[in-house]
Amino acid sequence: MRIFGREPVYILAFIAIVLKLSAAYGLDVSIEQQGAIMAVLSLAVAFATAVVLRTGAAAAAVVNLAQGVLALFLAFGLHMAAEEQALWMMAVEGAVALILRREVTAPVSALAIEQRSPIKTGS
């Protein structure tokens, strides 16, 4: 997968270097905030990869991206109790389950036992 003609890993590395240099020369960003920013960018690339490659991992990528965004907001000073964080993540996971449930298929073929009911006979 390429973004702007480059591999996403190289783009992330460039952003990390720019972020660290900016912090070294006066940008008011703590080490924790830098880590949160890079984590969210990495999760965004993982999400894009899951969508583009159509591996069925989009649901996990969306949930992980939401967790990363929440961590980013917390790193920048959002005050939220653990219960509220859990409720927001449950809302995201519920929405993902509703929207993507039918879109996910197993990467293996169906077994013969899955094709017929063990209760009903063929009579």
PyMOL commands that set and color helices and strands:
alter all, ss='L'
color gray80, all
select helices_A, chain A and resi 8-24+31-53+58-75+82-103+112-115
alter helices_A, ss='H'
color red, helices_A
deselect
rebuild
show_as cartoon
